[in-house]
Amino acid sequence: MSSQIPVGQNVVKALNLNLRRGADTLIGDISWQVQRGQHWVILGANGAGKTLLLRMLTGYIWPTRGSVEILGQTLGRVDLRVLRRSLGWVAKALEELTPPETTVLEVILSGTEASLGLYVEPEARRVREAEELAGEYGLGRLAHREFWRLSSGEKQRALLARAAAGRPAMMFLDEPMSNLDMGGREQFMALLEKLSAAPGAPTIILTTHNTLEIGAFMTHGLMLKGGAVIASGPLAEVMTAETLKATFDLPLKVERSPSGRYLAYL
């Protein structure tokens, strides 16, 4: 599906998204557009609404009001089972939903069906492709190990390989590095950067509360606080001391390293 949407055209169009639970407004009238060829980071403190926004974009939560178009399809008027085959998803929460006895190879293979666990006998071609992906993602020697036995870093790399296996047009990553040590984070980010540079790369949308997890390949940023947009636009414009102070309620300074990574500090 990614080849059907030219670079520069919208792959996400959210209009006046609002989410209420009782008297509380969790997401307040967010309008946002993402174009193919862009890679966005959604930055905010815990509880800012980052995960809720991703779940609304992928149809796991329905907004109280507002509309969402993904890859030209309006949520509520499209078969989500079909649409999600074009959407990769990586999140720590998927670790708990993956059947523990599932092997690494089966986890990767499940990405082609957008399922959790493998429920159909895969074609030999798919198995070979999954084995190649396991090798590319540093999991070759672990291909037949049960998922539950992996380290946190290995699990997230397996889930990233799973998402890539489906050749998605878009990839949503919900704080995938929040539980990783420095080595695991850097391995994961290197794989993301390689994925972003590949021919036909998916549009990547990543949530985080840590500026060090913003790869140099990311192009745009959406800053959230309390379910509202603080700033939105090209990273060079939104990654400022003023916007970070407003986003995190701290007098932060920010520097960009020669490698393109951002460091924020008091």
BELJOQUI-V416222 format. One record per residue. N is the residue number from 1. RES is the residue in one letter. SS is DSSP state (2 for helix, 1 for strand, 0 for the rest). PHI is phi in whole degrees, 0 to 359 (none if undefined). Layout:
BEGIN
((N | RES | SS | PHI) (N | RES | SS | PHI))
END
This chain:
BEGIN
((1 | M | 0 | none) (2 | S | 2 | 300) (3 | S | 2 | 290) (4 | Q | 2 | 278) (5 | I | 0 | 245) (6 | P | 0 | 296) (7 | V | 0 | 303) (8 | G | 0 | 99) (9 | Q | 0 | 262) (10 | N | 1 | 293) (11 | V | 1 | 251) (12 | V | 1 | 228) (13 | K | 1 | 220) (14 | A | 1 | 254) (15 | L | 1 | 233) (16 | N | 1 | 52) (17 | L | 1 | 292) (18 | N | 1 | 222) (19 | L | 1 | 226) (20 | R | 1 | 239) (21 | R | 1 | 230) (22 | G | 0 | 65) (23 | A | 0 | 272) (24 | D | 1 | 265) (25 | T | 1 | 264) (26 | L | 1 | 269) (27 | I | 1 | 228) (28 | G | 1 | 246) (29 | D | 1 | 50) (30 | I | 1 | 269) (31 | S | 1 | 244) (32 | W | 1 | 201) (33 | Q | 1 | 231) (34 | V | 1 | 234) (35 | Q | 1 | 255) (36 | R | 0 | 299) (37 | G | 0 | 101) (38 | Q | 0 | 263) (39 | H | 0 | 229) (40 | W | 1 | 250) (41 | V | 1 | 250) (42 | I | 1 | 257) (43 | L | 1 | 248) (44 | G | 0 | 180) (45 | A | 0 | 289) (46 | N | 0 | 303) (47 | G | 0 | 86) (48 | A | 0 | 285) (49 | G | 0 | 109) (50 | K | 2 | 296) (51 | T | 2 | 293) (52 | L | 2 | 301) (53 | L | 2 | 296) (54 | L | 2 | 299) (55 | R | 2 | 292) (56 | M | 2 | 289) (57 | L | 2 | 295) (58 | T | 0 | 254) (59 | G | 0 | 80) (60 | Y | 0 | 273) (61 | I | 0 | 227) (62 | W | 0 | 263) (63 | P | 0 | 292) (64 | T | 0 | 295) (65 | R | 1 | 205) (66 | G | 1 | 107) (67 | S | 1 | 222) (68 | V | 1 | 226) (69 | E | 1 | 246) (70 | I | 1 | 237) (71 | L | 0 | 53) (72 | G | 0 | 80) (73 | Q | 1 | 251) (74 | T | 1 | 274) (75 | L | 0 | 297) (76 | G | 0 | 101) (77 | R | 0 | 235) (78 | V | 0 | 224) (79 | D | 0 | 286) (80 | L | 2 | 297) (81 | R | 2 | 297) (82 | V | 2 | 283) (83 | L | 2 | 300) (84 | R | 2 | 292) (85 | R | 2 | 290) (86 | S | 2 | 260) (87 | L | 1 | 239) (88 | G | 1 | 275) (89 | W | 1 | 222) (90 | V | 1 | 228) (91 | A | 1 | 200) (92 | K | 0 | 301) (93 | A | 2 | 298) (94 | L | 2 | 294) (95 | E | 2 | 301) (96 | E | 2 | 286) (97 | L | 2 | 273) (98 | T | 0 | 281) (99 | P | 0 | 307) (100 | P | 0 | 299) (101 | E | 0 | 279) (102 | T | 0 | 295) (103 | T | 1 | 279) (104 | V | 2 | 303) (105 | L | 2 | 298) (106 | E | 2 | 292) (107 | V | 2 | 300) (108 | I | 2 | 296) (109 | L | 2 | 298) (110 | S | 2 | 295) (111 | G | 0 | 295) (112 | T | 0 | 288) (113 | E | 0 | 251) (114 | A | 0 | 55) (115 | S | 0 | 241) (116 | L | 0 | 254) (117 | G | 0 | 96) (118 | L | 0 | 252) (119 | Y | 0 | 241) (120 | V | 0 | 229) (121 | E | 0 | 287) (122 | P | 0 | 285) (123 | E | 0 | 292) (124 | A | 2 | 301) (125 | R | 2 | 297) (126 | R | 2 | 296) (127 | V | 2 | 297) (128 | R | 2 | 298) (129 | E | 2 | 295) (130 | A | 2 | 293) (131 | E | 2 | 295) (132 | E | 2 | 295) (133 | L | 2 | 297) (134 | A | 2 | 303) (135 | G | 2 | 296) (136 | E | 2 | 298) (137 | Y | 0 | 262) (138 | G | 0 | 71) (139 | L | 0 | 237) (140 | G | 2 | 304) (141 | R | 2 | 284) (142 | L | 2 | 252) (143 | A | 0 | 303) (144 | H | 0 | 254) (145 | R | 0 | 273) (146 | E | 1 | 293) (147 | F | 2 | 303) (148 | W | 2 | 295) (149 | R | 2 | 275) (150 | L | 0 | 282) (151 | S | 0 | 285) (152 | S | 2 | 300) (153 | G | 2 | 296) (154 | E | 2 | 294) (155 | K | 2 | 298) (156 | Q | 2 | 292) (157 | R | 2 | 292) (158 | A | 2 | 295) (159 | L | 2 | 291) (160 | L | 2 | 293) (161 | A | 2 | 297) (162 | R | 2 | 302) (163 | A | 2 | 296) (164 | A | 2 | 291) (165 | A | 2 | 299) (166 | G | 0 | 278) (167 | R | 0 | 47) (168 | P | 0 | 286) (169 | A | 0 | 281) (170 | M | 1 | 223) (171 | M | 1 | 228) (172 | F | 1 | 254) (173 | L | 1 | 236) (174 | D | 1 | 259) (175 | E | 0 | 44) (176 | P | 0 | 289) (177 | M | 0 | 254) (178 | S | 0 | 296) (179 | N | 0 | 248) (180 | L | 0 | 260) (181 | D | 0 | 283) (182 | M | 2 | 299) (183 | G | 2 | 296) (184 | G | 2 | 296) (185 | R | 2 | 297) (186 | E | 2 | 292) (187 | Q | 2 | 297) (188 | F | 2 | 296) (189 | M | 2 | 292) (190 | A | 2 | 296) (191 | L | 2 | 293) (192 | L | 2 | 297) (193 | E | 2 | 296) (194 | K | 2 | 296) (195 | L | 2 | 297) (196 | S | 2 | 293) (197 | A | 2 | 265) (198 | A | 0 | 287) (199 | P | 0 | 302) (200 | G | 0 | 68) (201 | A | 0 | 301) (202 | P | 0 | 287) (203 | T | 1 | 288) (204 | I | 1 | 253) (205 | I | 1 | 236) (206 | L | 1 | 237) (207 | T | 1 | 258) (208 | T | 1 | 196) (209 | H | 0 | 244) (210 | N | 0 | 235) (211 | T | 2 | 296) (212 | L | 2 | 291) (213 | E | 2 | 267) (214 | I | 0 | 268) (215 | G | 0 | 290) (216 | A | 0 | 295) (217 | F | 0 | 280) (218 | M | 0 | 293) (219 | T | 0 | 251) (220 | H | 1 | 223) (221 | G | 1 | 223) (222 | L | 1 | 239) (223 | M | 1 | 260) (224 | L | 1 | 243) (225 | K | 1 | 210) (226 | G | 0 | 58) (227 | G | 0 | 78) (228 | A | 1 | 239) (229 | V | 1 | 277) (230 | I | 1 | 272) (231 | A | 1 | 202) (232 | S | 1 | 207) (233 | G | 1 | 152) (234 | P | 1 | 304) (235 | L | 2 | 304) (236 | A | 2 | 300) (237 | E | 2 | 268) (238 | V | 2 | 263) (239 | M | 0 | 274) (240 | T | 0 | 235) (241 | A | 2 | 300) (242 | E | 2 | 294) (243 | T | 2 | 289) (244 | L | 2 | 293) (245 | K | 2 | 298) (246 | A | 2 | 291) (247 | T | 2 | 283) (248 | F | 2 | 248) (249 | D | 0 | 57) (250 | L | 0 | 222) (251 | P | 0 | 282) (252 | L | 0 | 272) (253 | K | 1 | 252) (254 | V | 1 | 222) (255 | E | 1 | 229) (256 | R | 1 | 251) (257 | S | 0 | 283) (258 | P | 0 | 302) (259 | S | 0 | 280) (260 | G | 0 | 97) (261 | R | 0 | 272) (262 | Y | 1 | 253) (263 | L | 1 | 239) (264 | A | 1 | 247) (265 | Y | 1 | 205) (266 | L | 0 | 286))
END
